[in-house]
């Protein structure tokens, strides 16, 4: 059975020789160790064994977007300017949005030794900023889809894995415009105003999702953003209003074209599992174990395993810090719980990946342990 076949059989709930296993963002395709750019962490020699392991042994799920290109120019983009400056070993990007009677700014920073962007200033600071933003029309819901990146990636992967289309939901776009505390206050105290912002984004996110699903049918998708409304940030009633009502039509559009929709939601799931089910999704990740989460993989498998493919549930902090003999127990437990009883399918994977320039010896040993334990349980399948 090829790695690609194993992935798609799992998504369809069909028998496989073993559960797929992947390292989430680490796939041995996107990372380029030969690129000398100071902001490319993967050119450090410590990454090579891990990238080789991902390329040779994992069932690779490579995340890709398929850009939706609106027919008309984006009204916000026409009002936005961007400046980039270098500050020592950091890159700082400042964006300025000029609205009628108001100028908004945001700022983000990338450090050379860390593969992530930090938002140091959010665009929307208060309800008045939100209202001003809503005065500008959203992008056109009519446009075309660029499929080149997805098709090129699938050709490069061959039978070693599959592309996973990656998209935000309206909540992700809305909440990320605010500092977290400001977002939760507005979402809690001004729900009608916040729903206007969600509707603003949904007016083009939903048509774009449908267009991409039609242009690239039958693929696995990851929808991220629902965790912004998960406990302890917001109560379950608002998860229904801010997530389910918007993600459900996204899921339906994907499934209508033969695709599979996976919901990405970190943190506490116990109070919202039934609400996530209302979206009609096909899968859930990363199902973080306690104490990061509040429900075990076994409980999720028992409650929703017949409906969902479960992706997880190895915590990245355990991979980076736990002694290997103890981490081995975590892998064993995840395999036991993820495959116990009846279920649609299980994919063993971490909750995230390292983002520092150097991979420690312990981190590498623990990644190697994931593969070694799979080889012991399922001999002859690698």
Secondary structure, DSSP 8 states (H G I E B T S, - for coil): --HHHHHHHHHHT---SS-EEEBTTB-SSS--TT---TT-GGGSGGGHHHHHHHHHHS-EEEEE---EEESS--HHHHTEEEEEEEETTEEEEEEEEEETTEEEEEEEEEETTBSSEEEEE-SB-SHHHHHHHHTS----S-EEE--HHHHHHHHHHGGGEEEEEEEE-HHHHHHTTB-HHHHHHHHHH-HHHHHHHHHHHHHHHHHHHHHHHHHTTT-EEEEE-GGGGSTTTS-HHHHIIIIIHHHHHHHHHHHHTT-EEEEE--S--GGGHHHHHHTT-SEEE----TTTSSS-HHHHHHHHTTT-EEEEEE-HHHHHHS-HHHHHHHHHHHHHHHHSSS-SEEEEEESS---BSS--HHHHHHHHHHHHHHHHHSTT--
